[in-house]
Amino acid sequence: MRSFTHAILSSFLAAAFTQAVPAFGADLEADALSLESAPEAPPETARDTKLFIEGAVGNASQRYLPESRDTGRVSLDFSYAARLAPGLRAVLSDRLDHIYPRDAGADETVNSLREAYLSWQPVGEDTVVDFGRINLRYGPGYGYNPTDFFRDGSLRVLTTADPFARRENRLGSVMLRAQRLWTDGSLSLALSPKLDDRPNPDGWSLDLGSTNNRDRALIALGTQFSQTVSSQLLVYKESGMSPTLGANLTALLSDAAVAHFEWSRGSEPDLLSRALALPGPSATRNRFVGGMTYTTLGKLSVTAEYQYNGFGLTQSNWAALGPAPATQLAYLREALRLQELAPRQAYLIYITQKSLGLKDLDMTAYLRFNPGDDSRLAWVELRHHWPNFDLTFQLQQNIGNPTSEFGILPDRRVVQVLGTYYF
């Protein structure tokens, strides 16, 4: 394995050398008020294809074993959108990951069909109808999204700690979605039927049992009140559960500061009952995220975010599981599968810096802090861009005492070098 990783790393460095030509262009800044899943206008071009191959070699120091373990990954990422006829579009998005070492009970090679759907919008009309597998994302939160109702069970493999990349790489759900658009808003209805009973671990499966294991429906009303304030109101319903209400708000406070809020309220069993498959009673509780992002003229962006999950464990309840670390790990695994916040509350600092010393060198970092047990997850990425190649260094550190949220995890430190070639 070591000779294999060294060979891949040498190839990455050679590719980086050949691509080391100064890039010309300007950074494109995202609209500060944009919300996930906001309606998008059909592209002007007839087709849009994106393809890249990515390789990673790394090492993970183990908390409970004397030796570290080598890691490796090769990924092929493909997305395609085309206008088939006036008003008719096709979208396809797929990712293939080959991972070493493989996760327990999983295949080494895993394919994720993220999206595959048709979109129809009659020429000159304000109605859009989509059908197929759609990655429906809601919520402006950075590290946690209470109104992202289709997130659970959608990650087939875990290849990064970056929450934004996870939202992009996950599976969509098979659904029928209809949208009505107007100048300052939209109204959409999504219906997602049950197509299978349980997840399928086969690496080449469509895995409809992870994304379509129950009947679900979502109504979303988006409104842009002004040039500085946007919002979404949502009503979510799944079979066997009472409706859940949700709301998002993004507000431009100044030329440099943007605030975001996200809230949902519903009735369901707590996260521990779901993790251990216990017949726990349902309770009505809240989930909430609130944060602010400040961006300097030097392209430094800092986001501070408070996160709350009324269904997560309080610190006293988590400590009560201390004599059973296997139960704690099972709880954390289920929280990760559901993409839920494991503790009752947490804090997040998310930082990005464009042109860090060099024009084409970017930094992304975040720190997640659990105030209940004082444990932390720290992650940093340095990425250098060339016209067709990125070379990336990533470091993740899990910090805390042996019974804390991040201190109990098997990996103490994870280091990776990645090379990404764009075709």
Steps between C-alpha positions, in 0.01 A plus 500: 500500500786743578659457155153549347441825692850628421446432130169689500650791693791521252251510214308784669816705546602443139155609381517806724838595348375471144192706587689776681410780262360828638125507462323805367155591623296653776333334797125460473326602822182313597184694558491564874126453519475178302329209677552136416240356266399842368351467150758521226438631151566252219855535365551693181737241353367178352713277722736521793740217586737483795744217563790464740709223650636528851751292693589520866767343718513549873564369846279473807649475849297262714373573848475139616774334291878551519544540123344740255325386184556606139203616297443540129221598265435548128180677394338574165243780507269570205212740446306580186212729413352539153203663333329221310228715347347843558403504868635149573827435686678186620732495802737218596750501787705199610803427718712185521729448803759227552611511864778330695449371758131439448249564778371198690216336306553721194651438157833652403343652190180698553296678235269787598238604247442844648253636246320377190187693403308678228388861536222653296417870478275610216650785305386833643330334800577531872435135589775238528440124542789266592496121527775258601772486762554855625745621766262734678694726739355763729640728766775765525670342803868416463547195723143392576172538311176439691286562188703279267234232532635260235851469644471182710653182361621675186878461544624169358867568584675757714793656313529844662428686820388812311122535555449682169668222302287243682182676389621490139615136504194337654222307329188674388152361556267380226215751488255700297546874555289784365598867538322824431732799456442872520716809524564499875438139595392147425271225624597135464352160583718186513355147531743219573351147511618190682687274257692262727508391864864524605844618384698284258875472578586377147742750351318520166148520639275800443440469876140616484452350846714780645322788328151367429414272793179687589248734340594867538371838391633855525344839428738797483417867456793726416476879524751778442357789700765743379852510366624427853259240641400155368300227670345157459205343679471121488256227599633144500300179543605135497294188549426414862609842632328831564596799282820694571520876451815679390626846412818659363608862496806666348560872549770729365595714801765705321731480201715258701263318739227243434283333765322169457238316705344159463232336713275196500248358747355151492400196701711182487700262725829634630826419325609236754178304450550509124867397527426200722167413334318549832124556517538848642203738516477795265557849633456842341827692496698758304811503286675832441803655333601864516816660369673794339766525230743790471713547189795737481640684199790256515267208411500360853157364596419399858173334606392444860204266549295370792331160452222340704330162470220441749506128416871459575644380830562743781842480662363318806330239279816457294706453818254235617603295195865517608511143640388377156738653240360269232163668551660843470666401172173355368329827585767704317487272195125545474531877543751501213275283282206732562728807472361613834662703775599244764511724813218726611701808399827588328698791356672531163765738366545474122777694322594541135788704362543554129850571366685406819838650423477373142236591246387141446536366855177477705447395859185355658479408868243440768479420869196323646475528877281297736457718811358211701815288506758753369587281201589646160540405137752712310538480122714703258552482125759674281418479129714631214332546163649465154297523177413127501643370826461552876749385761351485851620436853247411772541455874231387745551481877249347744558646847347402834507263795437128434127521576426821308333533158823547305738340749334159466549481122755240384695746280695757698654680204444462125739645240431488125656623177263520205547560130204595280516514121216676313427393143 
